[in-house]
């Protein structure tokens, strides 16, 4: 496969991509040269990203993700009905269909390669008030699944900070919680980390306009810091606007190291260890 953008210099030490979507790369993004999972994983490993957390965010993608991980020991999985999909299923097919989809996720979450329930949560950017109730219902059910199975909860939070925290706390936060692609400010970062929740930073932390996000990075304690790509989305500078992939994560890691005033190798070691703490060793 011809790389869409060139690979950066390899990292000084390995890191783990704590949130990616290997099965969402398609012709819309890549034209006729769509990479398969093994190409993407090899490209990532070559720059110091040897392991990934693959997120299957609807029933079909979750099932496919589990099959993928069974034969690839460098991949673990999170499964869920994405909040936007929860709203769509409820609107199209009703509450029963949404619960049936979540039941399937609950069954898949018992698989040994599944280390996380998510990404779940709330997304008010694309969902009107009339569908916020079904999203919150779905979020509560996913929290219950994570608690029942002792799995990490991976949260999607877009334009919904207050309600995400309210639902999480009233339902009972699991032992391990990861805010994927954290998008809050420093005050929210303090609130979350005081409760022991991990904050995962992605490409947007490199965007010039996102100073408030970098301020959140500043106050995140070392032991609760993660990095991710959310590939194929949220590509970091200098390739913003192009398809993202795990092999581009060194750009984000280096921006984080510079902002926090630490050397690259030390930050890599920290991020690697934190990912294994957040999701379990693999």
C-alpha positions in Angstrom: 0.0 0.0 0.0 1.2 3.5 -0.8 1.2 5.5 2.4 -1.1 8.5 2.3 1.5 10.6 4.2 5.1 9.7 5.0 5.9 7.9 8.2 7.6 10.0 10.9 10.8 9.0 12.6 10.4 6.1 14.9 9.7 6.9 18.6 12.5 6.6 21.1 10.6 3.8 22.9 7.4 1.9 22.2 3.9 3.3 23.0 0.4 1.8 22.7 -2.3 3.3 20.6 -5.1 3.2 23.1 -8.0 3.8 20.6 -8.1 3.1 16.9 -10.5 1.7 14.3 -8.6 -0.6 12.0 -11.7 -1.7 10.2 -13.0 1.8 9.3 -10.3 2.5 6.7 -12.1 2.4 3.3 -12.0 3.5 -0.3 -13.5 6.9 0.7 -10.3 7.6 2.6 -7.7 5.7 0.5 -8.9 5.4 -3.0 -8.1 2.0 -4.6 -5.3 1.2 -2.1 -7.2 0.4 1.1 -4.8 -0.9 3.8 -5.8 -4.1 5.6 -5.3 -4.6 9.3 -2.0 -6.3 9.0 -0.5 -3.5 6.9 -1.7 -0.9 9.3 -0.3 -2.8 12.3 3.1 -3.3 10.5 3.3 0.4 9.7 2.6 1.3 13.3 5.1 -1.2 14.7 7.8 0.2 12.4 7.6 3.6 14.1 7.3 2.3 17.7 3.6 1.6 18.1 3.6 -2.2 18.5 0.2 -2.7 20.2 -3.3 -1.2 19.7 -6.7 -1.1 21.3 -9.1 -1.8 18.5 -12.6 -0.3 19.0 -15.6 -2.0 17.5 -18.4 0.6 17.9 -21.4 -1.2 16.5 -22.5 -4.8 16.6 -21.0 -5.8 13.2 -17.7 -3.9 13.8 -17.5 -5.4 17.3 -17.9 -8.9 16.0 -15.3 -8.3 13.2 -12.9 -6.7 15.8 -13.0 -9.8 18.0 -12.3 -12.1 15.0 -9.4 -9.8 14.1 -7.9 -9.9 17.6 -8.1 -13.6 18.0 -5.2 -14.2 15.6 -3.2 -11.0 16.4 -1.8 -10.9 19.9 -0.8 -7.3 19.6 -4.5 -6.3 19.4 -7.1 -6.1 22.1 -10.7 -4.9 21.7 -13.3 -2.6 23.1 -17.0 -3.3 22.0 -20.0 -1.1 22.2 -22.9 0.6 20.5 -21.6 4.1 19.7 -23.9 6.8 21.2 -24.7 8.1 17.7 -25.7 4.6 16.6 -27.8 4.2 19.8 -29.8 7.3 18.8 -30.2 6.0 15.2 -31.3 2.5 16.2 -33.8 3.9 18.6 -35.2 6.4 16.1 -35.4 3.9 13.3 -36.3 0.7 15.0 -37.4 1.5 18.6 -36.3 0.9 22.1 -36.5 -2.9 21.8 -34.0 -2.9 18.9 -31.6 -0.8 20.8 -31.7 -3.1 23.9 -31.3 -6.1 21.6 -28.1 -4.6 20.1 -26.7 -3.8 23.6 -27.5 -7.4 24.6 -25.3 -8.6 21.7 -22.5 -6.3 22.9 -22.9 -7.7 26.4 -22.4 -11.2 25.1 -19.4 -10.3 23.0 -17.8 -8.4 26.0 -17.3 -11.7 27.7 -14.7 -12.7 25.1 -11.1 -12.9 26.4 -9.7 -10.5 23.7 -12.3 -7.9 24.8 -10.6 -5.8 27.5 -13.0 -2.8 27.3 -16.6 -1.8 27.0 -16.7 1.2 24.7 -16.7 3.6 23.1 -19.9 4.5 24.8 -21.2 7.7 26.3 -23.0 10.8 24.9 -22.7 12.8 21.8 -24.9 15.9 21.7 -23.1 17.4 18.6 -25.2 15.2 16.2 -28.1 14.3 18.5 -31.1 16.5 19.3 -32.8 16.7 22.6 -35.4 14.2 21.6 -32.8 11.4 21.4 -30.7 12.2 24.4 -32.8 9.9 26.5 -32.0 6.8 24.4 -28.3 7.8 24.4 -28.3 8.0 28.1 -30.1 4.7 28.5 -27.5 3.1 26.2 -24.7 4.7 28.3 -26.2 3.4 31.5 -26.5 -0.1 30.2 -22.9 -0.1 29.0 -21.7 1.1 32.4 -23.6 -1.8 33.9 -21.9 -4.3 31.6 -18.4 -2.9 32.4 -19.2 -3.2 36.1 -20.6 -6.7 35.8 -17.6 -8.0 33.8 -14.9 -6.0 35.4 -13.9 -4.4 32.1 -12.5 -1.0 31.4 -15.1 1.6 30.3 -14.2 3.8 27.3 -16.1 7.0 27.1 -17.1 9.0 24.1 -17.9 12.6 25.2 -18.8 15.2 22.6 -20.5 18.5 23.7 -22.0 16.6 26.7 -19.5 16.9 29.6 -21.9 17.6 32.4 -24.3 14.8 31.5 -21.5 12.3 30.9 -20.2 12.9 34.4 -23.6 12.9 35.9 -24.7 9.6 34.3 -21.3 8.0 35.1 -21.5 8.9 38.7 -25.1 8.2 39.3 -24.8 4.8 37.6 -21.6 3.9 39.4 -18.3 4.3 37.6 -16.3 1.1 37.0 -12.9 0.7 38.5 -11.2 1.7 35.3 -12.5 4.6 33.2 -10.9 6.1 30.1 -12.1 9.3 28.5 -11.2 8.7 24.9 -10.1 11.7 22.9 -10.4 13.9 25.9 -12.0 17.2 24.9 -12.5 19.1 28.2 -10.7 21.9 29.8 -8.3 22.0 32.7 -11.1 22.1 35.3 -12.7 19.0 33.8 -9.3 17.3 33.7 -8.8 18.0 37.4 -12.3 16.7 38.2 -11.8 13.5 36.3 -8.3 12.7 37.5 -9.3 13.3 41.1 -11.6 10.4 40.6 -8.8 8.2 39.1 -10.1 8.3 35.5 -7.7 8.1 32.6 -7.5 10.9 30.0 -6.5 9.9 26.5 -5.2 12.7 24.2 -5.3 12.5 20.4 -4.5 14.6 17.4 -6.5 17.6 18.4 -4.0 18.4 21.1 -1.6 19.4 18.3 -4.1 21.9 16.7 -3.2 25.5 17.1 -6.6 26.6 18.3 -6.8 24.0 21.1 -4.9 25.8 23.9 -7.6 24.9 26.5 -7.0 21.2 25.6 -3.2 21.6 26.1 -4.0 23.2 29.4 -5.9 20.1 30.3 -2.8 18.1 29.3 -0.7 20.2 31.6 -2.7 19.3 34.7 -3.2 15.6 33.9 -1.2 13.5 36.4 1.5 11.2 34.9 -0.2 8.0 36.0 -3.5 8.8 34.3 -2.2 10.0 30.9 -2.9 8.0 27.7 -2.4 8.7 24.0 -4.4 7.5 21.0 -5.1 8.2 17.3 -8.8 7.5 16.9 -7.7 6.6 13.4 -8.8 7.1 10.7 -10.0 10.3 12.2 -8.3 13.3 14.0 -5.0 13.3 12.2 -2.4 15.3 14.1 -0.4 18.3 12.7 1.4 18.4 10.3 -1.0 16.1 8.4 -4.4 17.4 9.6 -7.1 16.6 7.0 -5.5 13.4 5.7 -6.5 9.9 6.8 -5.1 9.1 10.2 -3.4 5.8 11.2 -1.5 4.5 14.2 1.8 5.0 12.4 1.2 8.8 12.7 1.0 8.8 16.5 4.6 9.8 17.0 3.5 13.4 16.0 1.1 13.5 18.9 3.5 11.9 21.4 6.2 14.4 20.5 3.9 17.4 20.8 2.8 16.1 24.3 6.4 15.6 25.4 7.3 19.1 24.3 4.3 20.6 26.1 5.0 18.7 29.3 8.7 19.5 29.2 9.9 15.8 29.3 12.1 13.8 27.1 10.5 11.6 24.5 11.8 8.2 25.8 10.5 8.9 29.3 7.0 9.9 28.1 6.9 6.8 25.8 7.6 4.5 28.8 5.0 6.3 30.9 2.3 6.0 28.2 3.1 2.4 27.5 2.8 1.4 31.1 -0.3 3.4 31.6 -2.1 1.7 28.7 -1.3 -1.7 30.2 -2.7 -0.4 33.6 -5.8 1.0 32.0 -6.6 -2.0 29.8 -4.7 -4.9 31.3 -1.5 -6.4 30.1 -1.3 -8.2 26.7 
